[in-house]
Amino acid sequence: NLARPTGDDITIEERPAAELLSINGVFIGTEDTPVWNPAFDVTPGNLITKIITDRGNFTPVDLKHGILQ
């Protein structure tokens, strides 16, 4: 999101721990196994050099200037 200077205000939703603690329905952890299962992560903008789309590879500056419009 080019309108956000940082991702600090983005709430990261968490997925159920069971997604990581079972394989094919077989529980492989223990009841007290600590799990953090984020649905996505937020990459700091200064680490992004290219954004890959179905229309090509673009720098953040390209997208900010509306190259895809």
JOLIN-V779267 format. One record per pair of residues at least 12 apart in sequence whose ideal C-beta (glycine too) atoms are under 8 Angstrom apart, sorted by the first residue. I is the first residue (numbers start at 1). J is the second residue. Records with the same first field share a line. If there is no record, write none. Layout:
I: J ; J
This chain:
2: 60 ; 63 ; 64
5: 45
6: 44 ; 45
7: 42 ; 43 ; 44 ; 45
10: 42
12: 38 ; 39 ; 40 ; 41 ; 42
13: 38 ; 39 ; 40
14: 36 ; 37 ; 38 ; 39
15: 37 ; 38 ; 39
16: 37
17: 29 ; 33 ; 35 ; 37
19: 37
20: 35 ; 37
21: 33 ; 35
45: 60
48: 60
51: 63
53: 68
55: 68
